[in-house]
Amino acid sequence: MELTSSFVDLLQQFVPVFTSPTFQTFVEIVTGWVLSHRHRYVTEIISAGGNVGNGHWSRFHRFFSQAVWDLDTFSMFLAKLVGTILAPGATLFWAVDDTLCRKRGLTLYGAGMHYDPLISSRAKSLVSWGHDWVVLCLIIVKPFWAPTKVFALPIAVRLYRNRQGLTKGKKSRGKTSKPKPNPDHRTRPQLALELIQLVAQWYPDDEIILTGDSAYGGKSILSHLPSNVHLISHVHPKGALYGRAPIKKEGSKGAPRKKGARLPGMAQWAKDPAQPWTRLKFNQFGLHATLAVKTIKALYYKAGGDRELTIVLVHDLDGKRPDQMFYCTKLNWSARQILTAYSHRWAIECTFENCKQLLGLEDPANRLPKAVERTAPFALILYSLIVVWFHKTGHQFVQFPNRPWYSRKEEPSFADLLTTLRRVSLEEKTSIALSDHRQIKTWLAQITDLLSRAG
């Protein structure tokens, strides 16, 4: 089995990342991953790609566990490819978040107990065993083939390892000594900052707009942002805001002040009649609401030090959301621009769901460190590659299934993108097989096997 030539041509952009034999294995793994309808175990990828007997099966395992190629280098080529085809010359919007991939087995490298949002509630937080991935995505807003949608394309990833298993106390006379901090441990924000700094190096002359939730809006990121990166995130509901520091008078003693007077808290600010609300109506991807907003320039000193920020207070007039505060390091942006950009980060949640349900993000069963750090990100990488291919070529061939109860569908979902890639690949292979009658029997056998294993 082979993917359509237009998709294989896209993969040629990554030739510099691999050696020649490894690149061939890369293409075969991508083929099997896309065509598989089952769990994305390495052995299933070999079978779905029609590579059983094509060399020893261990070379597919070694591609992840031993082959000499760098994931960050691959991410750089992927970022350049996505930016060139989907957002040439545009301001780059990015989003950062993390997602939990549930796993089994205590010997898995990097696995631990992590907060699980899907089984937790506001009253009780629950955890699950698995891998937690910090993911940086490039946001593509309203492509021409889906003018109301936003896509978050994963570019770079890091595996977060919590302190469990990294630092263990030593037992002495029946007591457990207090564990020492592990110098190798890095928090999720620290991993996210690594990815942000990578992107800033890849695009040194471009302005980068980054969005992150409250977990990625604290001091560990905001105080270390590269000069060409702007951040939009949450202000804690009880966060202290301050005015700008007054100018030090000539001849006065002591160091100059770093912050001005403390401003009213969120509740007081909301009730202040001296600052009227502005009504804004949103009807877009990620945000369908009528909001009342207030905007000021202030210091969020605990997170950003003496850096002035645009602070937006948001009140939902429909009562569906609690009052919230957002900040933006881009001082000339309006409240509408800030809230619009932040709402687009909802696409990253859609990306995680699609990668888990359709591309097997949680499936790989690798255990070795390098294999774990490379295999699961392949599902995220493929998501981006499939969207790029569809934008460049696949949109010409999309066909929606006949669903009388859903006759108004006009824009493709990611499932349609994936289906289009598979169908175009099969049609291209069929046309080649029909031109040579000797291949028809073999091709029909491959099709029968593929359909029988679907699901």
C-alpha positions as CSV (number, residue, x, y, z in Angstrom):
1,M,0.0,0.0,0.0
2,E,1.1,3.5,-0.7
3,L,-0.3,7.0,0.0
4,T,-1.1,9.3,-2.8
5,S,1.9,10.8,-4.5
6,S,0.9,14.4,-3.5
7,F,1.2,13.4,0.1
8,V,4.5,11.6,-0.4
9,D,5.8,14.7,-2.2
10,L,5.0,16.6,1.0
11,L,7.1,14.2,3.0
12,Q,10.1,15.0,0.9
13,Q,10.5,18.2,2.8
14,F,11.8,16.1,5.7
15,V,14.6,14.4,3.8
16,P,17.3,16.5,5.6
17,V,16.1,15.2,9.0
18,F,16.9,11.5,8.3
19,T,19.4,9.3,6.6
20,S,18.3,7.7,3.4
21,P,17.3,4.3,4.9
22,T,15.6,6.0,7.9
23,F,13.6,8.3,5.6
24,Q,12.3,5.3,3.7
25,T,11.2,3.7,7.0
26,F,9.6,7.1,7.9
27,V,7.5,7.1,4.8
28,E,6.4,3.5,5.4
29,I,5.5,4.3,9.0
30,V,3.5,7.3,8.0
31,T,1.7,5.2,5.4
32,G,0.8,2.5,7.8
33,W,-0.3,5.0,10.5
34,V,-2.7,6.8,8.1
35,L,-4.2,3.7,6.6
36,S,-4.7,1.8,9.9
37,H,-8.2,1.7,11.3
38,R,-7.0,-0.1,14.5
39,H,-4.7,0.6,17.4
40,R,-1.5,2.3,16.2
41,Y,0.9,-0.3,17.6
42,V,4.1,-0.6,15.6
43,T,3.2,-4.1,14.5
44,E,-0.2,-2.8,13.3
45,I,1.5,0.0,11.4
46,I,3.7,-2.6,9.6
47,S,0.6,-4.6,8.6
48,A,-1.6,-1.7,7.6
49,G,1.2,-0.3,5.4
50,G,1.6,-3.6,3.6
51,N,5.2,-3.9,4.9
52,V,5.0,-7.4,6.4
53,G,8.1,-9.2,5.0
54,N,9.6,-5.9,3.7
55,G,12.8,-6.3,5.7
56,H,13.0,-7.3,9.3
57,W,10.1,-6.0,11.4
58,S,12.6,-4.7,14.1
59,R,13.7,-1.8,11.9
60,F,10.3,-0.2,12.5
61,H,10.8,-0.4,16.2
62,R,14.4,0.9,15.9
63,F,13.1,3.9,14.0
64,F,11.7,5.2,17.3
65,S,14.0,3.7,19.8
66,Q,17.5,3.9,18.2
67,A,17.5,5.7,14.9
68,V,19.6,8.9,14.7
69,W,17.1,11.7,14.1
70,D,16.1,14.7,16.3
71,L,12.4,15.5,17.1
72,D,13.1,19.2,17.5
73,T,14.8,19.4,14.1
74,F,11.8,17.6,12.6
75,S,9.5,20.2,14.4
76,M,11.5,23.0,12.9
77,F,11.0,21.7,9.3
78,L,7.3,21.1,10.1
79,A,6.9,24.7,11.4
80,K,8.5,26.1,8.3
81,L,6.3,23.9,6.1
82,V,3.1,24.9,7.8
83,G,3.9,28.5,7.9
84,T,4.9,28.6,4.2
85,I,1.8,26.9,3.0
86,L,-1.0,27.9,5.4
87,A,0.2,31.3,6.8
88,P,2.6,32.9,4.4
89,G,3.6,36.4,5.7
90,A,0.8,36.4,8.3
91,T,1.2,37.0,12.1
92,L,1.8,33.7,13.7
93,F,-0.7,32.7,16.4
94,W,0.3,29.9,18.8
95,A,-1.3,28.0,21.6
96,V,0.2,25.9,24.4
97,D,-1.5,23.3,26.5
98,D,-1.0,19.8,27.8
99,T,-3.0,16.6,27.4
100,L,-3.0,13.3,29.3
101,C,-2.6,10.0,27.4
102,R,-3.8,7.2,29.7
103,K,-1.6,4.2,29.9
104,R,-1.2,0.8,31.6
105,G,2.0,-0.7,33.0
106,L,4.2,0.5,35.8
107,T,7.4,0.0,33.8
108,L,6.5,2.6,31.1
109,Y,9.2,5.3,30.9
110,G,7.8,8.7,31.9
111,A,4.4,7.5,33.1
112,G,2.9,8.8,36.3
113,M,-0.2,9.9,38.0
114,H,-1.6,13.1,36.5
115,Y,-4.7,15.2,36.9
116,D,-7.4,13.8,34.6
117,P,-9.9,16.5,33.6
118,L,-12.3,14.1,31.9
119,I,-13.2,12.2,35.1
120,S,-12.7,15.1,37.5
121,S,-15.4,17.5,38.7
122,R,-15.3,20.9,40.3
123,A,-15.9,19.2,43.7
124,K,-13.3,16.5,43.3
125,S,-10.1,16.2,41.4
126,L,-9.1,12.7,40.1
127,V,-5.9,11.3,38.6
128,S,-5.0,8.7,36.0
129,W,-1.9,6.8,35.2
130,G,-0.3,7.8,31.9
131,H,1.9,10.2,29.9
132,D,1.3,13.9,30.0
133,W,2.4,15.9,26.9
134,V,3.0,19.6,26.7
135,V,2.1,20.6,23.1
136,L,2.8,23.9,21.2
137,C,0.4,24.4,18.3
138,L,0.3,26.8,15.4
139,I,-3.2,28.3,15.1
140,I,-4.7,28.5,11.6
141,V,-7.7,30.7,11.5
142,K,-10.5,30.2,8.9
143,P,-8.8,28.5,6.0
144,F,-10.5,29.1,2.7
145,W,-12.0,25.5,2.7
146,A,-13.5,26.0,6.2
147,P,-14.2,29.7,6.6
148,T,-15.8,29.4,10.1
149,K,-13.3,27.0,11.7
150,V,-10.0,27.2,13.4
151,F,-7.3,24.5,13.4
152,A,-4.5,24.0,15.9
153,L,-1.6,22.2,14.3
154,P,0.8,20.5,16.7
155,I,4.4,21.5,16.0
156,A,6.6,20.7,19.0
157,V,6.1,18.6,22.1
158,R,7.7,17.7,25.4
159,L,6.9,14.8,27.8
160,Y,6.2,16.0,31.3
161,R,7.5,13.8,34.1
162,N,6.2,14.5,37.6
163,R,8.2,14.0,40.7
164,Q,6.8,10.6,41.3
165,G,9.6,8.1,40.5
166,L,12.1,10.8,39.9
167,T,12.8,11.6,43.6
168,K,12.4,9.0,46.3
169,G,13.3,9.2,49.9
170,K,15.8,6.8,51.4
171,K,14.7,4.7,54.3
172,S,16.8,4.9,57.5
173,R,15.8,3.0,60.7
174,G,12.3,2.6,59.7
175,K,11.9,6.3,58.7
176,T,11.9,7.8,55.2
177,S,14.1,10.8,54.8
178,K,12.8,13.9,53.1
179,P,13.6,13.6,49.3
180,K,16.0,16.1,47.8
181,P,14.9,18.1,44.8
182,N,15.8,16.5,41.6
183,P,17.8,18.8,39.3
184,D,16.4,17.1,36.2
185,H,12.8,17.8,37.1
186,R,11.0,20.5,35.0
187,T,7.5,21.7,35.4
188,R,5.0,22.0,32.6
189,P,5.5,25.8,32.3
190,Q,9.3,25.3,32.1
191,L,8.8,22.7,29.3
192,A,6.4,25.1,27.5
193,L,9.0,27.9,27.8
194,E,11.6,25.6,26.1
195,L,9.2,25.2,23.2
196,I,8.4,28.9,23.0
197,Q,12.1,29.7,22.9
198,L,12.6,27.2,20.1
199,V,9.9,28.9,18.0
200,A,11.3,32.3,18.7
201,Q,14.6,31.1,17.4
202,W,13.0,29.7,14.2
203,Y,11.2,33.0,13.6
204,P,13.5,35.7,14.9
205,D,12.1,38.4,12.7
206,D,8.4,37.6,13.1
207,E,5.9,38.7,15.7
208,I,4.5,35.7,17.6
209,I,1.2,35.8,19.5
210,L,0.9,33.0,22.1
211,T,-2.2,32.0,24.1
212,G,-2.2,29.8,27.2
213,D,-4.5,29.1,30.1
214,S,-3.7,30.0,33.7
215,A,-1.2,27.2,34.0
216,Y,0.9,28.8,31.4
217,G,0.4,32.4,32.3
218,G,2.5,32.7,35.5
219,K,5.9,34.2,36.3
220,S,7.8,31.2,35.0
221,I,6.7,32.1,31.4
222,L,5.7,35.7,31.4
223,S,9.0,36.9,33.0
224,H,11.1,35.0,30.5
225,L,9.3,35.6,27.2
226,P,11.6,36.2,24.1
227,S,11.4,39.8,22.8
228,N,9.4,38.8,19.7
229,V,6.7,36.8,21.7
230,H,3.5,38.3,23.1
231,L,1.3,36.3,25.6
232,I,-2.4,36.3,26.3
233,S,-3.5,34.5,29.4
234,H,-5.6,34.6,32.6
235,V,-5.2,36.8,35.6
236,H,-6.0,35.0,38.8
237,P,-9.4,36.1,40.2
238,K,-7.6,37.3,43.4
239,G,-4.6,38.5,41.5
240,A,-3.2,41.9,42.7
241,L,-3.0,44.6,40.0
242,Y,-0.9,47.8,40.4
243,G,-0.6,51.1,38.6
244,R,2.7,52.2,36.9
245,A,5.5,53.2,39.3
246,P,5.7,56.9,39.8
247,I,8.7,58.7,38.4
248,K,11.3,59.2,41.1
249,K,11.8,62.8,42.1
250,E,15.2,64.3,41.6
251,G,17.2,64.3,44.8
252,S,14.9,61.9,46.6
253,K,16.7,59.0,48.5
254,G,16.3,55.3,48.0
255,A,15.8,53.1,45.0
256,P,13.0,54.0,42.5
257,R,9.7,52.2,43.0
258,K,8.9,49.2,40.8
259,K,5.1,49.5,41.1
260,G,2.5,52.1,41.8
261,A,-0.5,52.0,44.1
262,R,-2.6,48.8,44.2
263,L,-5.7,48.9,42.1
264,P,-9.1,47.6,43.2
265,G,-9.7,43.8,43.0
266,M,-11.9,42.2,40.4
267,A,-15.1,42.4,42.4
268,Q,-14.6,46.1,43.3
269,W,-13.5,46.9,39.7
270,A,-16.7,45.2,38.3
271,K,-18.9,47.4,40.6
272,D,-17.0,50.7,40.0
273,P,-19.5,53.0,38.3
274,A,-16.6,55.3,37.3
275,Q,-15.5,52.7,34.7
276,P,-18.5,51.8,32.6
277,W,-18.9,48.4,30.8
278,T,-18.6,48.1,27.1
279,R,-20.9,45.6,25.4
280,L,-19.3,43.2,22.8
281,K,-21.1,40.5,20.9
282,F,-19.1,37.4,19.7
283,N,-20.3,34.8,17.3
284,Q,-17.2,32.9,16.2
285,F,-15.3,29.7,16.7
286,G,-14.8,29.1,20.4
287,L,-16.9,32.0,21.6
288,H,-20.6,32.6,21.1
289,A,-21.7,35.1,23.7
290,T,-22.5,38.7,24.6
291,L,-20.0,40.1,27.0
292,A,-19.5,43.2,28.9
293,V,-15.8,44.3,29.2
294,K,-13.6,46.8,31.0
295,T,-10.0,47.5,30.0
296,I,-7.1,49.1,31.8
297,K,-3.3,49.2,31.6
298,A,-1.8,47.8,34.8
299,L,1.0,45.7,36.3
300,Y,0.4,42.1,37.2
301,Y,3.4,42.3,39.5
302,K,3.4,38.8,40.9
303,A,3.6,37.2,37.4
304,G,5.1,39.9,35.1
305,G,7.1,42.2,37.4
306,D,7.2,45.8,36.2
307,R,6.0,45.0,32.7
308,E,2.8,46.9,31.9
309,L,-0.1,44.8,30.5
310,T,-3.5,45.3,29.0
311,I,-6.0,43.9,31.5
312,V,-9.5,42.9,30.3
313,L,-12.3,42.2,32.8
314,V,-15.1,40.1,31.3
315,H,-18.6,39.7,32.5
316,D,-21.0,37.3,30.7
317,L,-24.4,39.0,30.3
318,D,-26.0,35.6,29.8
319,G,-24.7,34.4,33.1
320,K,-23.1,31.2,31.7
321,R,-19.5,32.1,32.8
322,P,-18.1,33.6,36.0
323,D,-16.3,37.0,35.7
324,Q,-12.8,36.6,34.5
325,M,-9.7,38.7,33.9
326,F,-7.3,38.3,31.0
327,Y,-4.0,40.0,30.3
328,C,-2.1,40.7,27.0
329,T,1.4,41.9,26.6
330,K,0.5,43.6,23.4
331,L,-0.5,47.1,24.7
332,N,-2.2,48.4,21.5
333,W,-4.7,45.5,21.2
334,S,-8.4,46.1,22.0
335,A,-10.5,43.9,24.2
336,R,-12.2,42.4,21.1
337,Q,-8.8,41.4,19.6
338,I,-7.6,39.9,22.9
339,L,-10.7,37.8,23.5
340,T,-11.0,36.7,19.8
341,A,-7.4,35.5,19.9
342,Y,-7.8,33.7,23.2
343,S,-11.0,32.0,22.0
344,H,-9.2,30.4,19.1
345,R,-7.2,28.3,21.5
346,W,-10.2,26.1,21.9
347,A,-9.0,24.5,18.7
348,I,-6.2,22.8,20.6
349,E,-8.8,20.8,22.5
350,C,-10.4,19.6,19.2
351,T,-6.9,18.6,18.1
352,F,-6.3,16.5,21.1
353,E,-9.7,14.8,20.7
354,N,-9.1,14.0,17.0
355,C,-5.6,12.8,17.6
356,K,-6.8,10.4,20.3
357,Q,-9.9,9.1,18.5
358,L,-8.7,9.1,14.9
359,L,-4.9,8.9,15.0
360,G,-4.2,6.8,18.0
361,L,-2.4,9.2,20.2
362,E,-2.9,7.1,23.3
363,D,-2.2,3.7,21.5
364,P,1.7,3.3,21.3
365,A,2.9,0.7,23.7
366,N,6.6,1.6,23.7
367,R,8.6,1.4,27.0
368,L,12.1,2.7,26.3
369,P,12.8,6.4,26.9
370,K,13.6,7.5,23.3
371,A,10.8,5.3,21.8
372,V,8.2,6.8,24.2
373,E,9.4,10.4,23.5
374,R,9.1,9.9,19.7
375,T,6.2,7.5,19.0
376,A,3.1,9.3,20.5
377,P,4.1,12.6,19.0
378,F,3.8,11.0,15.6
379,A,0.1,11.2,15.9
380,L,0.3,14.9,16.6
381,I,2.7,15.4,13.7
382,L,0.5,13.5,11.3
383,Y,-2.4,15.7,12.3
384,S,-0.5,18.8,11.1
385,L,0.7,17.0,7.9
386,I,-2.8,15.9,6.9
387,V,-4.2,19.5,7.3
388,V,-1.3,20.9,5.3
389,W,-1.9,18.3,2.5
390,F,-5.6,19.0,2.5
391,H,-5.0,22.8,2.3
392,K,-2.6,22.3,-0.6
393,T,-4.2,19.5,-2.6
394,G,-6.9,17.5,-0.8
395,H,-9.6,20.1,-0.7
396,Q,-10.1,19.5,-4.5
397,F,-11.2,15.9,-3.8
398,V,-13.4,16.1,-0.6
399,Q,-16.7,14.3,-0.8
400,F,-19.2,14.4,2.1
401,P,-21.0,11.1,2.8
402,N,-24.7,10.8,1.9
403,R,-26.5,11.7,5.1
404,P,-30.1,12.8,4.5
405,W,-30.4,13.9,8.1
406,Y,-27.3,16.1,7.8
407,S,-27.8,17.8,4.4
408,R,-26.4,21.3,5.3
409,K,-22.8,20.3,5.9
410,E,-20.5,22.6,4.0
411,E,-17.2,22.5,5.8
412,P,-15.0,19.4,6.4
413,S,-14.1,18.1,9.8
414,F,-10.7,16.5,10.5
415,A,-12.4,13.1,10.0
416,D,-13.3,14.2,6.4
417,L,-9.7,15.3,5.8
418,L,-8.4,11.9,6.9
419,T,-11.1,10.0,4.9
420,T,-10.2,12.1,1.8
421,L,-6.5,11.2,2.1
422,R,-7.3,7.5,2.4
423,R,-9.8,7.6,-0.5
424,V,-7.5,9.5,-2.9
425,S,-4.7,7.1,-2.1
426,L,-6.9,4.1,-2.7
427,E,-8.2,5.6,-6.0
428,E,-4.7,6.4,-7.2
429,K,-3.6,2.8,-6.4
430,T,-6.7,1.4,-8.1
431,S,-6.1,3.3,-11.3
432,I,-2.5,2.0,-11.4
433,A,-3.6,-1.6,-10.8
434,L,-6.4,-1.5,-13.4
435,S,-3.9,-0.4,-16.0
436,D,-2.0,-3.7,-15.4
437,H,-4.4,-6.7,-15.3
438,R,-1.7,-8.8,-13.6
439,Q,-1.9,-6.6,-10.5
440,I,-5.7,-6.7,-10.1
441,K,-5.8,-9.9,-8.1
442,T,-3.1,-8.7,-5.7
443,W,-4.8,-5.3,-5.3
444,L,-8.2,-6.8,-4.6
445,A,-6.7,-9.0,-2.0
446,Q,-5.1,-6.0,-0.3
447,I,-8.4,-4.1,-0.4
448,T,-10.3,-7.0,1.1
449,D,-7.7,-7.4,3.9
450,L,-7.9,-3.6,4.6
451,L,-11.7,-3.5,4.8
452,S,-11.9,-6.7,6.9
453,R,-9.5,-5.2,9.5
454,A,-11.4,-1.8,9.7
455,G,-12.6,-0.9,13.1
